[in-house]
Amino acid sequence: MVRFARRHPLIAFGGGLLGLLIVLALAAPLYAGDPVNMDPFQRLKPSSSEMWFGTDNLGRDVFARTIYGARISLMVGLLSGACAALFGLLLGIVAGYNRSIDGIIMRVMDGLMSIPTILLAIALISLTGPGIGILIVAIAVPETPAVARLVRSVVLSVRERPYVEAALCGGARLPKVLWRHVLPSTIPALMVQSATVCASAIMTEAALSFLGVGVPPEIPSWGNMIASSRLYLAIAPLTIFAPGICLAITVLAVNLLGDGLRDMFDPRVNRRR
């Protein structure tokens, strides 16, 4: 473990920090308190031994809401990244290996990429209303084309390799060739891109919640916490700084993990080491 941390410090630090955030979010019921309990007589109170980060404009515990908000951001980010990676992988493999429908798939992906992520997510959410499920779909759909284009570029180079042609000439079926020879070649690039998509999804969720089209207002989220407290920055700065700093730390951890994965799979970096 120590040797791995020395060889890949970014992965060790970013993965450890992200793992700590996930543990703290999952264990929130054990120590964080009630994030929805309102007490108008305790509104905008400063930090104390009972309320570590003080209270917001409705008298709710900012520390509890910040910890429970991590659940939303991490869940939406990880699930959106996983969905975008899965569908992008399938579309990229099909487009890269089947020339007859390559143009159709890529033109659809180009069309999705031409629409700003926030606008496309708002359009999808407006059709069904806010919710965690539709939020994950609304974020995953705009992120899928980037993954599909990356996987397609890898498949286009791999399918011309001699061992792939030898497997096909030897009578191996196409699904087996894709599973054993093409798919493993896409995993390194897919892992790096998934980390980037996850970080982007966390930021997009916060932006949508800030605009009021993310999760419902009664569910604590870093985005709607910042939105509801922006008018009280001078009176209770922790109501904004607490979720904002946690959001920045989470995105930093995911980005460091992605940079470490890129360095680990880059043969030029490995040769220098």
C-alpha positions, 0 to 999 in steps of 0.5 A: 500500500505504501509503495502504491501511494508513492508511485501514484500519490494523486490516486492515493490522496484523491481516492482516500479523500473521496472515500472519506467523504463517502463514509462521512455521508453514509454515516450521517444519521449516526452523528449529523443530526436532523437536517430538516427540523426548523426552529424559527427562534434559532434562525441565523444563529452563529456556530456553537457546541450544539450547532457547529456551523450555526443555523440558516434562515429557517433555523435548520442545522447547517452542519447536518444539512451540509453532511446530508447534502453530500449524499445527494451530490455524491450519489448524483455524481457517481450514478450520473458518471456510471450511466454516462460511462455505460451508455457511452461505452456501448455507443462508442463500441458499436459506432467504432466497429460498425461503419454502417451506423457510425455516421448516424450515432456520431451525428446524434452525439454531435447534436447533443454536444451542441446543446449546453449541458445546463439547458438540456438538463433544464429541458429534460427536468421541465418535462417531468418535474424535479427529482433525483432520478430525472436529475441523474438522467438529465445530467447523464444524457449530455455527458454521454457523447464525450464518452462515446466519442472517446471510446469510438476513437479507441475502438477505431485504432484497436480493431485494426490491430493484428491480434484482432484480425487474427482472432476473427480469421481464426473463427472467433465470433464478433461478440467474443472478440469485442469482449476479450480484445476490444473492450479491455483496451477501452477501460483505461481511457474510460476510467479517466473520462468517468472521473471527469464526467463525475466531477462535471456531474457534481458541479452540474447538480449544484448549479441546477439545484442553485437555479431551483430545478434540481432536487426538491427544496425540502431535500438538502443539497449543496446547490439549494443551500447556497441559493437559499442563503445567498441573501444572508452572506454578511449575517451568517457566512457559514451557511454558504461557505460550508456547502461551498467548501465541501463542494470544492473539496469533493470536485478536487478529490475526483479531479485528483483521482482522474489525474492520477488514473491518467498518469498511471495508464500513460506509458510515457509517465511509467517509462519516466518512473 
